[in-house]
Amino acid sequence: MKKHFALLVVLGFALSGCSTLFDSEAPSEESSDFRNAAQALRAFEEEGGNCEAEEEPSFSEFGEALKCHTGIIIYSWEAGASESLTELEAAIGLTANEERFHVAGTNWAFSVAGEDSALWIHERLGGQIISPGLTRGERGEITGTVVVTDVQEIEVEPADMDDRRAALDERDKELDERDRELVAWAEELEEHEAELDARNDTITTAEREIEENAIPGAGMYLVGTDIQPGTYYTNADRCYWARLSGFSGNLSDILANGNTRGTTYVTIAPTDTAFETRCRWERQ
């Protein structure tokens, strides 16, 4: 919810001449009796305002107008100088200009291009803030004005807040459903991981058993120590092997030998001393 600066307003203010226009809340004596635009300008700058006047005041039968480089226009007139609403509007810029605000005292007015600037002048010089967007009534009165009497900070909900809440509630439901789906996926993933771990354990055990019951490659292996008695096979071609009864190196130590051709099976007896080979064998 955003905070907005809202204006406490009095609507439907109607007037038929400049004496009626600014009587609802009289400004202070110090700021209400500016005889001319230059005097109003001095009071404005003494309060810290910035004008940088473009030229000398222009004059009309209604009063004076002084333009500033900063975009402010200062008007001054003799109290009760005009009873013409048309002249009054022309003199102090009371038109349906959506971008300008007016701060007016008994016989002076500042026309500015922003509400913040209008509030700044109002707080320092008095007068009333009159909003843009004025219209003329059937009898020639200026109507539809908004006169600022106080400013305070309040919380204002956007007009579509109910729609926003409904959209957020729907989004929350979608997120809750997504969370439930993620939880279910996480549980399935944990189950799959557990199955993979069990399978890996099984594979590891089988591989370890195969390795323990295999003759890894070329070498001479002691029976009962390096390898166990049993029947082994190999798919290697032209691989020399020999069952031995001793290590003297004499031919008499050879119990059996040969060269493999394709798949070959050899049974190593418990009474054999060693087995010599030049390739890998696996136990049947």
Rosetta blueprint (number, residue, H / E / L):
1 M L
2 K L
3 K E
4 H E
5 F E
6 A E
7 L E
8 L E
9 V E
10 V E
11 L E
12 G E
13 F E
14 A E
15 L E
16 S L
17 G L
18 C H
19 S H
20 T H
21 L H
22 F L
23 D L
24 S L
25 E L
26 A L
27 P L
28 S L
29 E H
30 E H
31 S H
32 S H
33 D L
34 F L
35 R L
36 N L
37 A H
38 A H
39 Q H
40 A H
41 L H
42 R H
43 A H
44 F H
45 E H
46 E H
47 E L
48 G L
49 G L
50 N L
51 C L
52 E L
53 A E
54 E L
55 E L
56 E L
57 P L
58 S E
59 F E
60 S L
61 E L
62 F L
63 G E
64 E E
65 A E
66 L E
67 K E
68 C E
69 H L
70 T L
71 G L
72 I L
73 I E
74 I E
75 Y E
76 S E
77 W E
78 E L
79 A L
80 G L
81 A L
82 S L
83 E L
84 S L
85 L H
86 T H
87 E H
88 L H
89 E H
90 A H
91 A H
92 I H
93 G L
94 L L
95 T L
96 A L
97 N L
98 E L
99 E L
100 R L
101 F E
102 H E
103 V E
104 A E
105 G L
106 T L
107 N L
108 W E
109 A E
110 F E
111 S E
112 V E
113 A L
114 G L
115 E H
116 D H
117 S H
118 A H
119 L H
120 W H
121 I H
122 H H
123 E H
124 R H
125 L H
126 G L
127 G L
128 Q E
129 I E
130 I E
131 S L
132 P L
133 G L
134 L L
135 T E
136 R E
137 G L
138 E L
139 R L
140 G L
141 E L
142 I E
143 T E
144 G E
145 T E
146 V E
147 V E
148 V E
149 T E
150 D E
151 V E
152 Q E
153 E E
154 I E
155 E E
156 V L
157 E L
158 P L
159 A L
160 D L
161 M H
162 D H
163 D H
164 R H
165 R H
166 A H
167 A H
168 L H
169 D H
170 E H
171 R H
172 D H
173 K H
174 E H
175 L H
176 D H
177 E H
178 R H
179 D H
180 R H
181 E H
182 L H
183 V H
184 A H
185 W H
186 A H
187 E H
188 E H
189 L H
190 E H
191 E H
192 H H
193 E H
194 A H
195 E H
196 L H
197 D H
198 A H
199 R H
200 N H
201 D H
202 T H
203 I H
204 T H
205 T H
206 A H
207 E H
208 R H
209 E H
210 I H
211 E H
212 E H
213 N L
214 A E
215 I E
216 P L
217 G L
218 A L
219 G E
220 M E
221 Y E
222 L E
223 V E
224 G L
225 T L
226 D L
227 I E
228 Q L
229 P L
230 G E
231 T E
232 Y E
233 Y E
234 T E
235 N L
236 A L
237 D L
238 R L
239 C L
240 Y E
241 W E
242 A E
243 R E
244 L E
245 S L
246 G L
247 F L
248 S L
249 G L
250 N L
251 L H
252 S H
253 D H
254 I E
255 L E
256 A E
257 N E
258 G E
259 N E
260 T L
261 R L
262 G L
263 T L
264 T E
265 Y E
266 V E
267 T E
268 I E
269 A L
270 P L
271 T L
272 D L
273 T L
274 A E
275 F E
276 E E
277 T E
278 R L
279 C L
280 R L
281 W E
282 E E
283 R E
284 Q L
